[in-house]
Amino acid sequence: MAKPLHLIISRTDAIGDVCLTLPSIGWLKSLHPEWRITLLVKAYAAPVAQACQWVDQVAVLPEEMSTDALSDWLRGLQADHIVHVFPSRRIAAAATQAGIKQRSGVWGRIYHWFNCNNRIWMSRARSNHHEAYLNLLLLSKLLHLPTPSDAELRQHVVDWSGMRPGHTSANSKHIVLHPYSRGNGREWPVEHFAALAQLMITDGWQPVIGGTAKDAQAFAAHQALFPAGCLNVMGEDSLAQYIQRIADAAGLVASSTGPLHIAAGMGRSCVGIYAPKPLIDQQRWGTIGPASTNLQLPGPCDTVCSNHDCACMRAIRPEQVWQALQQQLKASVVTDAAL
């Protein structure tokens, strides 16, 4: 009997990018459950990979290593094939030096011409597909597998994401509000989050303000805007703990950021808020979970603005967001009752 394929999927960028790669791994496992899949990530995103039941091994990229040392480390993984979903010159060169037999990537990176022996033409910047579907499309073409449709991805996104949290709290009244995006996308104004928190408290829910320790420093200047009934946990959780907190909550609200995709991938009720800007809008980065809603002004918009001060984001009112989330929460209650 032939040895099962051992495949490394290299995705060494942000938390949201890793999260939107997980459905592709679940899809691969649905076709080839015998394959061994190692997900190569940076240390800060490792808990997302570790939460996925379809990942056989999480390999954390060593940061301070020469190419020679990295090639030795990759060789130790004993993989048959590496797919560079996120291109990296350093990893591509080390994989070649490590002698990994099959090395796949896109033609658009010159260093892939010399380091990959399996290449395809594919441009993310020129595509109208969602980021999660682009990851699936890339893997299907590089691995010569039939590509499922976008509709199939959306239908199976929770199962294929494979994020199985531990024990979750029944009938939770917590709703996670995640105000910051680490500068990766347009942010909904903090004062809008504060107004949304008040609406939630008035209706009997408890807002939980989440984020990193660095977010907590920025939040200190705005905390007085928020009602006293909020639970501020910024900087208290590790990422693994935050994933569990999201799993335990009834819902989540955020702009385009990793925790939003974590919530959607687990099937939690959530609302994502987007600006109508090509490549950062809901078409490319919107949440695609079955209990999720995206809010975005009609567009596109060509106004020059910043991630922290965007008129299109400001125009989406707290009342709209609360109404959208309430609809998802009510739908979830009906679904749970049916089950």
Secondary structure, 3 states (H helix, E strand, C coil): CCCCCEEEEECCCCHHHHHCCHHHHHHHHHHCCCCEEEEEECHHHHHHHHCECCCCEEEECCCCCCHHHHHHHHHHHCCCEEEECCCCHHHHHHHHHHCCCEEEEECCCHHHHHHCCEEECCCCCCCCCCHHHHHHHHHHHHCCCCCCCHHHHHHHHHHHHCECCCCCCCCCCEEEEECCCCCCCCCCCHHHHHHHHHHHHHCCCEEEECCCHHHHHHHCCCHHHCCCCCEECCCCCCHHHHHHHHHHCCEEEEECCHHHHHHHHCCCEEEEEECCCCCCCHHHHCCCCCCEEEEECCCCCCCCCECCECHHHHCCCHHHHHHHHHHHHHHHHHHHHHC
